[in-house]
Amino acid sequence: MDRIRPLSAALVVLVVLWSAGATVELFVTTFSVGANVTPAMVTVALLVVVLLAAIAVGARNRRWLANPRSYW
């Protein structure tokens, strides 16, 4: 059980670094040059809004915030 904690932490760090790299790549390749910058920005903004709306709808039931172990 003691080896699982560092492995989990390493996995979380890896996912965070991977996500940060993907975000940088998105901004560099999609939003920097080209005629399709505005539609790409609108699409990404729409995806962010939809994701936040889904999180808000899922968070309406506050039970998972109070005690996530019992909810899942």
C-alpha positions in Angstrom: 0.0 0.0 0.0 2.9 2.3 0.6 4.1 2.0 -3.0 0.7 3.0 -4.4 0.9 6.6 -3.0 4.1 7.6 -4.8 2.9 5.9 -8.0 -0.4 7.7 -7.8 1.3 11.0 -7.3 3.6 10.4 -10.2 0.7 9.5 -12.4 -1.1 12.8 -11.4 2.1 14.8 -12.1 2.4 13.0 -15.5 -1.2 13.9 -16.4 -0.8 17.5 -15.3 2.4 17.9 -17.4 0.8 16.1 -20.4 -2.3 18.4 -20.1 -0.1 21.5 -19.9 1.9 20.5 -22.9 -1.2 19.8 -24.9 -2.6 23.2 -23.9 0.6 24.9 -25.0 0.6 23.0 -28.3 -3.1 24.0 -28.8 -2.3 27.6 -28.4 0.8 27.5 -30.5 -0.6 25.6 -33.5 -4.3 26.6 -33.5 -4.4 30.1 -32.2 -1.2 31.6 -33.6 -1.3 31.6 -37.4 -3.8 31.2 -40.1 -7.2 32.3 -41.4 -9.1 29.9 -39.1 -8.0 31.4 -35.8 -11.4 32.9 -34.9 -13.5 29.8 -35.6 -11.0 27.7 -33.7 -11.2 30.0 -30.7 -15.0 30.0 -30.8 -15.0 26.2 -31.0 -12.6 25.8 -28.0 -14.6 28.4 -26.0 -17.8 26.5 -26.8 -16.2 23.3 -25.6 -15.1 24.9 -22.4 -18.6 26.3 -21.8 -20.2 22.9 -22.4 -17.7 21.2 -20.1 -18.3 23.7 -17.3 -22.1 23.4 -17.8 -21.8 19.6 -17.5 -19.7 20.0 -14.3 -22.3 22.4 -12.9 -25.2 20.0 -13.7 -23.3 17.1 -12.1 -22.5 19.2 -9.0 -26.2 20.0 -8.4 -26.2 16.9 -6.2 -23.9 18.2 -3.5 -23.6 14.7 -1.9 -20.4 14.0 -3.9 -18.8 17.1 -2.6 -19.6 16.3 1.0 -18.4 12.7 0.9 -17.1 11.4 -2.4 -16.3 7.9 -1.1 -20.0 7.2 -0.3 -21.2 8.7 -3.6 -19.0 6.5 -5.8 
